[in-house]
């Protein structure tokens, strides 16, 4: 492939992925079957976009491992694309970075086929019940037993090997849910962040309060991710184009600024409507879009930690 052709392919991936990601957040039903060209990240890794959600495929001698599985509506299409770009239709491992439907939509198909599904234990627990998915709060689940993670952990990080690709995955504590994990492909230097990280093109991230997510945990999670990454790391957010370590640091600083303002407003006794009207994220909206929904979630997320009687 020529350099210009490769550049055109990359631009198409970014545009299609960002557009689908925005549709997914605002109008999920419209983005259910959207796809984009696969972007090659290394000799054995590809980035795919399934229904607006990012999925990373890693080929090894045994087949393919996926970091996240996209939504169920586009799962069949995703798995066809995985087979086409990797040369293997056998997916033996699936990482769920958290329980939301954009990450676990391929669980039923792959779990029924015998794949190992790796996740934090809290993700497995959430998938046993019907739970509201913010911000629309439509119910998702329960998933059948074969579709739930079958290889879970609780704390710190773990290691595995996919061919010659060493992989580290670890817990991000209570970030945007209480089951967030990252997946770091060390040789390829590709870091899959899951839900705590979004790209500006895809809009503000979700803070799932009912799953014990909160803005301070989101900041801590991004700080952990920035500590893993280096200047050459390809950072794969839940939605949107590939980011860098510098982007992680910028997001950490942005959310820290917003969080400090929200905490001050809470101490002043302001209610949700008053906080939204003051718009503590005003200077970031030109890049990130309207912040009302994010501000609502972020402010409410502080209550259980800093005002438990509210």
Buried (B, 14 or more C-beta within 10 A) or exposed (E): EEEEEEEEBBEEBBEBBBBBBBBBBBEBEEBBBBBBBBBBBBEBBBBBBBBBBBBBBBBBEEBBBBBBBBBBBBBEBBBEBBBEBBEBEEBBBBBBBBBBBBBBBBBBBBBEBEBBBBBBBBBBBBBEEEBBBBBEEEEBBBBEEBBBBBBBBEEEBBEBEBEEBBBBBBBBBBBBBBBBBBBBBEBBBBBBBBBBBBBBBBBBBBBBBEBBBBBBBBBBBBBBBBEBBEEEBBBBBBBBBBBBBEBBBBBBEBBBBBBEBBBEBBEEEBEEEEBBEBBBBEEBBEEBBEBBBBBBBBBBBBBEEBEEEE
